[in-house]
Amino acid sequence: MSAGTDLGGLRRINELAILTAVRAGANTLTEVVRQTGLARASVGEVTRDLVASGWLSEAAPVVRGRGRPAVRYEYRAGAGVLIGADIGAFNLRVAISDLSGRRLAQSRRYTTPEMPAARRLKMLDMAIDDCLRDIGRVLDDVWGVVLGSTGRVGEGRVLLSAAIPDWTGVDLAAHIHQRLPGVLVAVDNDSRLAALAEQKLGGGEAQGAQAPTAGRPESLVLLQAGRRTGLGLVVGGRPHAGYGGVAGDLSRFPALKWEGAMEYLQQSGVAPASGATSDPVADTLNAAIEGSPAALAAVRRYIRMLANTAGAVVSILDPEVLVLGGSLAAYGELLLPLLASELELLCLRMPRLEASMLGADCAVLGALCAAVELVDDAVIGSGPGPLPPHARPIVST
């Protein structure tokens, strides 16, 4: 290896360290030096070059007492935008962020499982256009897109969908490339993206004796409890898809009573006739909170159904955290103690239990997290030399 290559590699290491520090909130030279441990002269030189190549911009100086005001540096997160989407049977959510993942706009559309694929894709396009218009951006500003979909996905398409009859075989990546030629696109399962959001952004109220650890867990199981039940797995700090992309799909194990859990709660018949909503699940849960013995018994049976599957997965993976997600996460105060009591009978070691605080936006937020990683990998990469100019990555389709 030549001396020039060695110097180029060292230069890139310093650039990435400084860029990471600025993106994490260190916006003055002094703060960057403190966070990176690099010499002030080196930080000053590299920072000037990062500004010249478009990675950083200089913001208005901050005046603090006497002396020369400190120049502030910012990552040029506004150079482009990212799109994340969550495409489900009953809802379609689209969110747009800057290049750092800061959400700028979001749109929601109500759908049905019977909706034709062409109509669903049209609604996706409309939601994207609405979000871009809301923040004054256009399609040419998009650097990366990550789509989350229900069902088994792979190679940019939906390989199998049980929840949406007309969805199997839809090539989502090709659809996006028709509107955004050359833009980075990835497609993933919605539960897997939701698990990524929990690992990156989550941190709900915990249940159990173990105190929350610093930072987010390296191993996590997301138990999606809502209209559909699902699992998202995080292993080693990364969403776990398995060899064929189907890790966590237990839909073909009827003995676990996994798929019928929510259906049981809907049809249990214990929801009060005078319930505050027209949703039998919500009315049953609310009645259980208010002390109805019949409603509480129904909720316990529902939780037992979930625990049979969750306990098996927890026993196999031994995760640090089990997160209750989906629409029922809002009832964590009721459900987590019941889930804990069931899992204690099944698991040799109990994970920490949390109720998701991200709500129904979990999967779309995970799509934005994945979009940040997608673009960072393409733009920053792992080359041996200094960073290239900060520009939208163009890929062949």
N, C-alpha and C positions, 0 to 999 in steps of 0.2 A: 504494500500500500504506500503510495507516495505521500510526501509531506503535505502537498496541496490537498489531497483527499482527507488527510487527518485534520487539517485546519478547517476544511469545509464541513466535516462532520461536527467538529467542536462548535463552529459557528451556528450550525443548525440547532444543536443542543441548547445553546444560549438563547437563540431566538425563540425556541419553543418554551423555555422556562419563563422568559419575559412575557411572552404572549399569554401563557397560562396565568401568570400572576395578574396581568392587567384584566383579563377576562374574569378573574375571581374578585376583582374590586380594588386592586392596588393601582391607583391612578396617578401617583406622583413618583418621581425618580427615587426619592427616599424610601417610599413604601415598597417599590419594586426591589430595591437593593436589599431591604430587610427580608422580604419574602423569598428571594432567590438565593441570597448569600453570595451573589456575584460582586465583583469590584465595581465601584461607582463609575469609574472611567469606562469599563466594558459595557455596563448597562446604558450609559449615555450614548456611546457609539452605536450599539446595536439598536437602541430605541430610535435614534435618528434614521437609521436605515429602514426600520420597519415602517416609519411614517412615510419615507420616500417611496417605498414599494406598495403602499396602500393598506397595510395591515392595521396600522394604528392611525389615529388622528389626534391633533392637538386641540384640547378644549381650552376655554377661557381660564386664565390663571386664578388661583385662589390666594387671596391676600390674608395672611395670618400674622398679625403683629407687624413688627418692623422688618426691614430687609426686602429683598427682591421676592416678588410673589412666585410661588411654585407653579411650573407648567404642569397641566394635567393631561394624561393620555387616556384615550378610549379605544377599545376595539371597534372596528368599523362594522358593527353588527347590522347597521342599516344599509349596507351595500347591496343586500339582496333579501329575499324573504323565503321562508320554508312553509310547506303545506303539510298538514297532517289530517287524516280522515279516519273515521270510525263508521264502518258500513254494517249495520245490523238489520235484523228482520223488521223491527218496529221504529228504529231511529237511524238517521244519518247525520253525523256531526262532522263539521269541517272547521279547522282552526288554522290560523296563519300566525307565524312568529317571525322575529328577526333572526339573524344567523346565530345568535346566542341562545335561542329558544324562548325568548320573552314573548309571551302571547300578545298579539296585537288586535286580533278580531276572531270572532267565532260565529258560526251559523248552524242552526239545527233544523232538520226537516223530519216530519213524521211520515213513516212508510208502513207498509203492510207486507207480510210474508208473500202474499199473492201478487205483488206488484211485478210487472214484467221487467226483465233485466235492462232493456233499453230505456225504460222510464226511470229506473233507479240510477242508471249512469247519467241520464240527462239531469236529474236532480243533483247529482254530485257536481256536475259542471256548473249548474246554477249557483250552488252553495259556494263554490270556489270563486266564481265571478263576483258574488255579493260581498264576500270577505275582502277581496282585492279592492273593490270599489270603495268599501268603507274606510280603507286606510290610504286611498289615493295611489295604489300601485297597479301595475299591469302584468300580464302573463310573462313578459320579457324579464321581469324582476325576479322571477322564481328560480331558485338555485337547486332545490331538491324537494321531492314529494315522497311521503311514506303513507301508504294506505293500509288500514287495518280492516279485516273482514272476518265475519263469522265463517266457520267451516275450516276445512283443511286447505292450506294454500301452499304453493310452491312454484318456482320459476315465474313469478309475476302473475300467476293466474289462480283462480279458485278451482281446486282439484275435486272437492266434494263439499256440498252444503246440504245438510239436513233441515236447517231452519228456514231456508229460502228455496223453494222448489225450482225456480228459474235462474239459479245462480251458478250451479256447477258448470265449469268450463269457461266462465267469463274471464277474458284476458284483461285484467285491470291495468297492468303495466303498458300494454299496447294501446289501451284507450287513452291513458295520460300522454303517451308519446305522440299520439295524433295531434293533440293540442299543444304540447310542449316538446317539440323535437329536440333531442340532445340533452334534456334535463335529467339529472339523476333521479331514479325512481326505484322504490322497493315496496314489496307487498308482504304483509305478515298477518298472522292470526291475531284477532282482537284481544283474546285473553293473554297472549304472550306480551303484547304491547302494554296492556294494563299492568301486568307484573313488572315490566320495565319502569313504568311510571311510579309504581309503589317503591321500587328499589331506589330510584333517583330522587323522587320528590315527596314520597309518603312519610308517614309517621303519625299514626292515629293514636287514640287513647288505648293504653295497654290494659290487659287483663291478666292477672297472675302475680306470683311473688317476685319474678325476676324483673329487675329494673332495666329500662331501656339502655342499650349500649350507645356509645358515641358513634355518630355517623349512621349510614344505612347498612342493613345486613348484607352479607355476602351470599347467604342462602335464604330463600323466601318461597313460601307457597301462597298464592293468591286464590282464595276460594270465592268464586263469583256466584253470588246468590241474588237472583232477580228473576226476570221472565224466563231466562235460561240459566242452567247451572254450568259452570265451567271451571277449569283449573289453569293457572299460569304458574310456571316454575322458574325460579331464578337459582342458578348454581354457579358458584365462583364469581358472583357479581354480574353475571350475564344471563339473559333469558335462555332457558334450555328448551330446544326444539326436538332433540333426539336425532337419530340417524336419518329418519324419513320425514321429520317435521311433524310428528303426531304425538309427541310426549305430552302426557296429561289428558289425552282424549280417552275417556272411559265410557263413552256412549254405548259401546257394544257389550257392556257387562250388566245385564239386567238384574243379576242377583244382588248388585250393590244398591239397587233402588235409587240410583243417582238421578236419572232423567225424570223420574216421576215425582220427585220431592216437591217441586213447586206446584205441580198439578194437584197433589194431595192437599196442599194448603189452600188452593183455590176452591177445591170441591169438598172441603171438610164439613161444610154446612153449619159451622158454629159462629160465623160472623153475625153480629146482631142485626136485626132487620132495620133498626134505627141508626145504623152506622153512619159516620160522618162523611164517608166517601162511597162511591159506587164500586170500589175495588174490594173484593172479599178478602184478599190477602192483607191489605192495609187495615181493614176493619177488624180482622181477626187479631192482628198484632196489637192494635190499639186496645182491644178488649182484654188481651192478655196483660198488657201494662196496667190496665185499670183493675185487674184482679179476678177476671172471669175464670173460674176453674176449667170450664169446657175449652175456652180459647187457649188457656195456658197448656192444657193437655195436648191440644192439636199442635201448638208450636213446639212442644217438647218432642213430639213424634217426628215432626219435620226436621228438627235439629238432629235427632237420632239418625235419620236417613242420611243427612249430610255427613255426620260424624263417622259413619261406617266407611265411607269413601275417604274422607279427609284423614281419618286415623291410619288407613292403610298407606296413603301417600306420605304422611308424616313419618311413619315407622320406616319406610324405605329410604327417604331422603334425609331424615333427621335435620330439618331446617331450623334456623335460628328463630324465624318468625312465621306465623300463619296469619294472613290478613283476610278478614272478612270484607269482601268487596261487593259490587253490584248495588242495586237499589235498596237491598235490605241492610246495607251497612249503616244506614241512618238509625236503625233499631239496635245498634250495637250494645247499648246499655242493658237491653233485655236479652239479646241473643248470645253475647259473649260468655256470660256466666253459665248459661245452659250448655253451650258448646264445650266449655272448659270441663264441666262435670262429666260429659260423655267421653271426651278425649282422655281424661285421666284414667278411665277404665280400659282404654285401648292402647295407650302409648307408654313405652318404657320411660321416655323422657318427654316432658311437655315443652313445646315451643312457646315463645311469648305470643300471646294473642292480641291482635289489633283490629280495630274497625277502621276501614279506609276513610280518610278525610277528603279524598279527591272526588268522591261521588260518581255520578254518571259520566263525567268527563274523563274518567281514568284512561280509557283506551285512546282517546284522541290526544291526550297529553303525552301518553307513551309514544304515539306516532310522531309528535314533535320532537321528543327526546331522541328517537331513532333517526329523525331527519337531520338533527344537529350532528350526530355521529356519522351519518352517511356522507354529509358534505365535508365534515372535518377530515375524514379518511381520504376523500378524493382530493381535497385542496391542499391539505397539509402533508398527507401521505407519510412515507418513511424514507424518503430519498436521502442520499448521503450529503448533499450540499445545502447551501442556504435556501431559505424559503423562496419560492417563485413569487412574482407579483400577485397581489390579492385580486383574483378575478373569478367569475363564475366558471365552474368546471363544465366542459362540454364533452359529452360522451356520444359515441355512435349508437344508433338504434338498429 
